[in-house]
Amino acid sequence: MVLTQWETLCGLFFAFFEKIVVPILTSGGYVGLSIATLLSQHHQVTAVDIVPEKVEMINNRKSPIQDDYIEKYLAEKELNLTATLDAKAAYSDADFVVIAAPTNVYSTNHIDVASSKRTRFAHYMGY
């Protein structure tokens, strides 16, 4: 089996963690759900969201977003992925938390990190 650079990097970094939590409620969930799906091949991953329908879909191994790879992985791969609405419980049991926050980029290529800071604070507080 040939590993991609991403899979190799994840394997090296996340080898130290057993339970990983990935909040997916930001940015429509594309980045967070992609990371959660990839990491759940070799780790226990809990995806956190605030939309009950998305949590139910993930727990039923259906993608709440249109993405060919995520849909294929959920349908065909053996993943250790669950989703929950209970952020506080998920975070309290985590060895590592991945925050996939939106970053607004203006047409001038300047980055607005204010939304990322608000997202980090909201997740830390359990919202």
N, C-alpha and C positions, 0 to 999 in steps of 0.2 A: 504494500500500500504506500502510495506517495502522499506525503502530507504537504498542505499548502503552508506558506509562511505564517499565515494567521493561526492555523492549527498548531504549528510548531511553537509559536510564541505563547499561545494559550496553554498548551501542555506544559511548558516550562514554568510560566508564571503561576498558573492556577493549580499546579501540582501540590502546593502547600495548603490548599483549602479544600474542605469537604463539602460544606453547605454554602451555597452562593445564592444571593437574592438579587434579582434584576427588576427594578421598577420599569414597567412598560407603558405607563400612562402618558408620557410626554411625546411630542412630535408624531402623534398618530401611531406610535409603537413600533415603527420600522426598525430603528437601531436597537432598541431594547429587546424586542422579540427575536431579532437576528442573533444577538449576543446570547440570549437565554437558550435559544435552540442549539447553537453550536456548543456552548458550554455543557449543556445537559447530556451530551453524548458520553461524557466521562465524569460528571459531577452531579450532585443533587442540587437542582436549581428550582427556586421558587420565584415565579413572576408575580409582581404586585400590580394591580390595577384598581381603578375606582368604578369601572363599568361592569356590572354583574354579567352581562351578556358576553363580553370578551373573556372574562374569567371562565365562564361555563364552556365556551368554545375551545379554549386552550386545554381545559381539563378533559374535553371530549376529543382531543387531538385534531381539532379543526382550526385553521388560521383565521383570526378575525380581520386580517388584512390580505390584500391580493399580493402574493409574492410566491413565485413558482418554487423556489428552493425551500422556503419555510413550509409551504403546503406539502411538498414531497417529503421533507424530513419528518414532519408530524405524522404523515400517513405511513411511511415506510421504515423509519429508523427506530431503534430501541433507545428511547430518551427517558431520562430521569427528570421530568419537568412537570411541575404542578403550578397552578395559579391560585391566587387568593385575593380577597378584598381586605384582609386583615394585615395591614402593613406593620403594625406594632408587633404582632406575634411573629411575623416573618423576619423582621429585622432583629428581634431579640434572640433568635436562634441561629443567626447567620454568622459564618466565619468571615465572609467578605460580601460587600454590597457594591454592585456596579450601578452608577448613576448615568443614565443616557438622557441628558437634558438637551433641549433645543437651544441652538445658538443662532441668533439673528445676524445675518450678514447683509450689510447695506450695499447698494449699487457701487459705492465708493470702495468696496472691499474692507471696510472697517467692521469690526465685530462688536456687537452689543452683548456683553456678558451679564447684564443685569438680570435677564430672564433665567440664566443658568444659576446665578446666585440665589434667586428666589426659589427655584426648583429644589436646589440642595437644601435650603432651609426648610421648605415644606416637607420634604422627605424625612429630614432629621427629626422634625417635630411630630411626624406620624400622620400627616394630612394626606 
